[in-house]
Amino acid sequence: MFFSRASVIGSPTQQVTSRKLITSNGAEGNAMEVNSIKRTARIGIDTCSKDDVVIYQGATTPLPSGIPTYTVQILNTCTSGCAVSDIHLSCGWFSSARLINPTVFRRLSYDDCLVNDGGPLGSGQSISFEYANTYQYALDVSSVVCN
């Protein structure tokens, strides 16, 4: 983890701001060294993780046969332009009485479902589908690939 410390030097009419980075072990370093390509990693700007993918689901109108239906929305909440792909969910023995487009969502094996056929879900984008079953499945993001 990195922390920033700014210092101001110069006369009252001329101020120059310099910044140093302090690492979690207390060592100081420059944000970018002169005459080199070394850069310090910054948290939150170009990072992404499975925590950026959020799943919302709720009950909708049952099928005419009386089987409950649920709508699922999977959203990439990353705000810095990062896309995620190869989104896998833990989904148990997921099944549906209503056909789901397999390019949108499909179960690959026990507790492994694939979203968007493995394709990218851009920053702020979402994908949704409906399924029908006697109970609502617990769906949790198990892995993503950051693009």
C-alpha positions as a Markdown table, in Angstrom:
| # | Residue | x | y | z |
|---|---|---|---|---|
| 1 | Met | 0.0 | 0.0 | 0.0 |
| 2 | Phe | 1.3 | 3.5 | -0.9 |
| 3 | Phe | 0.6 | 6.8 | 0.9 |
| 4 | Ser | 1.3 | 10.2 | -0.6 |
| 5 | Arg | 3.0 | 13.1 | 1.3 |
| 6 | Ala | 3.2 | 16.5 | -0.3 |
| 7 | Ser | 5.6 | 19.2 | 0.7 |
| 8 | Val | 5.7 | 22.9 | -0.4 |
| 9 | Ile | 8.9 | 24.8 | -0.7 |
| 10 | Gly | 9.9 | 28.2 | -2.0 |
| 11 | Ser | 9.1 | 31.9 | -1.2 |
| 12 | Pro | 5.5 | 33.2 | -0.5 |
| 13 | Thr | 5.4 | 34.4 | -4.2 |
| 14 | Gln | 6.8 | 31.2 | -5.7 |
| 15 | Gln | 5.6 | 27.8 | -4.5 |
| 16 | Val | 6.9 | 24.5 | -5.9 |
| 17 | Thr | 5.1 | 21.3 | -4.9 |
| 18 | Ser | 7.0 | 18.0 | -4.7 |
| 19 | Arg | 5.5 | 14.7 | -3.9 |
| 20 | Lys | 7.1 | 11.6 | -2.4 |
| 21 | Leu | 5.6 | 8.2 | -1.9 |
| 22 | Ile | 5.8 | 6.4 | 1.3 |
| 23 | Thr | 5.5 | 2.6 | 1.1 |
| 24 | Ser | 3.8 | 0.5 | 3.7 |
| 25 | Asn | 7.2 | -0.3 | 5.3 |
| 26 | Gly | 8.0 | 3.4 | 5.7 |
| 27 | Ala | 10.6 | 3.8 | 2.9 |
| 28 | Glu | 10.3 | 6.9 | 0.7 |
| 29 | Gly | 10.6 | 6.8 | -3.1 |
| 30 | Asn | 9.9 | 9.0 | -6.1 |
| 31 | Ala | 6.8 | 8.4 | -8.1 |
| 32 | Met | 8.9 | 8.1 | -11.2 |
| 33 | Glu | 12.7 | 7.9 | -11.4 |
| 34 | Val | 14.5 | 10.2 | -13.9 |
| 35 | Asn | 16.1 | 8.4 | -16.9 |
| 36 | Ser | 14.3 | 5.1 | -16.2 |
| 37 | Ile | 11.0 | 3.5 | -17.0 |
| 38 | Lys | 10.3 | 2.3 | -13.4 |
| 39 | Arg | 6.8 | 3.4 | -12.2 |
| 40 | Thr | 5.2 | 2.9 | -8.8 |
| 41 | Ala | 1.9 | 1.0 | -8.8 |
| 42 | Arg | -1.0 | 3.1 | -7.7 |
| 43 | Ile | -4.0 | 1.6 | -6.0 |
| 44 | Gly | -7.5 | 2.0 | -7.5 |
| 45 | Ile | -6.6 | 3.6 | -10.9 |
| 46 | Asp | -5.7 | 0.7 | -13.1 |
| 47 | Thr | -6.7 | -2.2 | -10.9 |
| 48 | Cys | -9.6 | -4.5 | -11.2 |
| 49 | Ser | -10.8 | -7.6 | -9.3 |
| 50 | Lys | -13.7 | -9.9 | -9.0 |
| 51 | Asp | -15.1 | -7.5 | -6.4 |
| 52 | Asp | -15.8 | -5.1 | -9.3 |
| 53 | Val | -18.5 | -7.5 | -10.6 |
| 54 | Val | -21.8 | -7.3 | -8.7 |
| 55 | Ile | -24.8 | -9.6 | -9.1 |
| 56 | Tyr | -28.3 | -8.5 | -8.4 |
| 57 | Gln | -31.2 | -10.9 | -8.6 |
| 58 | Gly | -34.8 | -10.8 | -7.7 |
| 59 | Ala | -38.1 | -12.6 | -8.1 |
| 60 | Thr | -40.3 | -11.8 | -11.2 |
| 61 | Thr | -43.7 | -13.0 | -12.4 |
| 62 | Pro | -44.0 | -16.9 | -12.3 |
| 63 | Leu | -44.4 | -19.0 | -15.4 |
| 64 | Pro | -48.0 | -20.0 | -16.3 |
| 65 | Ser | -47.2 | -23.4 | -14.7 |
| 66 | Gly | -46.6 | -21.6 | -11.4 |
| 67 | Ile | -42.8 | -22.1 | -11.4 |
| 68 | Pro | -41.1 | -19.0 | -9.8 |
| 69 | Thr | -38.8 | -16.9 | -12.1 |
| 70 | Tyr | -35.9 | -14.8 | -11.2 |
| 71 | Thr | -34.1 | -12.0 | -13.1 |
| 72 | Val | -30.3 | -11.8 | -12.7 |
| 73 | Gln | -28.3 | -8.7 | -13.6 |
| 74 | Ile | -24.5 | -8.9 | -13.6 |
| 75 | Leu | -22.8 | -5.5 | -13.5 |
| 76 | Asn | -19.2 | -4.4 | -14.0 |
| 77 | Thr | -18.9 | -1.5 | -11.4 |
| 78 | Cys | -15.3 | -0.6 | -12.3 |
| 79 | Thr | -15.1 | 3.1 | -12.9 |
| 80 | Ser | -11.7 | 3.5 | -14.4 |
| 81 | Gly | -12.4 | 2.0 | -17.8 |
| 82 | Cys | -11.4 | -1.5 | -17.0 |
| 83 | Ala | -13.1 | -4.4 | -18.8 |
| 84 | Val | -13.5 | -7.8 | -17.2 |
| 85 | Ser | -13.9 | -11.1 | -19.2 |
| 86 | Asp | -14.0 | -14.8 | -18.5 |
| 87 | Ile | -16.4 | -14.1 | -15.7 |
| 88 | His | -17.1 | -17.3 | -13.7 |
| 89 | Leu | -19.7 | -17.7 | -11.0 |
| 90 | Ser | -20.1 | -20.3 | -8.3 |
| 91 | Cys | -23.6 | -21.6 | -9.0 |
| 92 | Gly | -24.0 | -25.1 | -7.6 |
| 93 | Trp | -26.2 | -27.4 | -9.8 |
| 94 | Phe | -27.8 | -24.4 | -11.6 |
| 95 | Ser | -30.7 | -25.3 | -13.8 |
| 96 | Ser | -33.7 | -23.5 | -15.3 |
| 97 | Ala | -37.1 | -24.5 | -16.5 |
| 98 | Arg | -36.8 | -21.5 | -18.9 |
| 99 | Leu | -34.3 | -21.7 | -21.7 |
| 100 | Ile | -31.4 | -19.3 | -21.2 |
| 101 | Asn | -29.3 | -18.1 | -24.1 |
| 102 | Pro | -26.0 | -20.1 | -23.6 |
| 103 | Thr | -23.9 | -17.2 | -24.9 |
| 104 | Val | -25.3 | -15.1 | -22.0 |
| 105 | Phe | -25.1 | -17.6 | -19.2 |
| 106 | Arg | -24.4 | -21.3 | -18.9 |
| 107 | Arg | -23.3 | -23.9 | -16.4 |
| 108 | Leu | -20.0 | -25.6 | -17.4 |
| 109 | Ser | -19.8 | -28.0 | -14.5 |
| 110 | Tyr | -20.9 | -28.2 | -10.9 |
| 111 | Asp | -20.4 | -24.8 | -9.2 |
| 112 | Asp | -19.0 | -23.2 | -12.4 |
| 113 | Cys | -21.1 | -21.0 | -14.6 |
| 114 | Leu | -19.8 | -18.8 | -17.5 |
| 115 | Val | -21.1 | -15.3 | -18.2 |
| 116 | Asn | -21.2 | -13.6 | -21.6 |
| 117 | Asp | -19.6 | -16.6 | -23.3 |
| 118 | Gly | -16.3 | -15.5 | -21.7 |
| 119 | Gly | -16.4 | -12.2 | -23.6 |
| 120 | Pro | -15.6 | -8.8 | -22.1 |
| 121 | Leu | -18.0 | -6.7 | -20.0 |
| 122 | Gly | -16.9 | -3.1 | -20.2 |
| 123 | Ser | -16.8 | -0.6 | -17.4 |
| 124 | Gly | -20.4 | 0.2 | -16.3 |
| 125 | Gln | -21.9 | -2.5 | -18.6 |
| 126 | Ser | -24.3 | -5.1 | -17.5 |
| 127 | Ile | -25.8 | -8.3 | -18.8 |
| 128 | Ser | -29.0 | -9.9 | -17.6 |
| 129 | Phe | -31.1 | -13.1 | -18.0 |
| 130 | Glu | -34.1 | -14.8 | -16.4 |
| 131 | Tyr | -34.4 | -18.3 | -15.1 |
| 132 | Ala | -37.2 | -20.4 | -13.7 |
| 133 | Asn | -36.8 | -22.8 | -10.7 |
| 134 | Thr | -38.5 | -23.7 | -7.5 |
| 135 | Tyr | -35.9 | -21.7 | -5.6 |
| 136 | Gln | -33.4 | -18.9 | -6.1 |
| 137 | Tyr | -29.8 | -20.0 | -6.6 |
| 138 | Ala | -27.0 | -18.3 | -4.7 |
| 139 | Leu | -24.7 | -16.9 | -7.4 |
| 140 | Asp | -21.3 | -15.5 | -6.5 |
| 141 | Val | -18.4 | -14.3 | -8.6 |
| 142 | Ser | -15.6 | -16.9 | -8.4 |
| 143 | Ser | -13.1 | -15.4 | -10.9 |
| 144 | Val | -12.6 | -12.8 | -13.6 |
| 145 | Val | -9.9 | -11.8 | -16.0 |
| 146 | Cys | -9.0 | -8.1 | -16.0 |
| 147 | Asn | -8.4 | -6.6 | -19.5 |
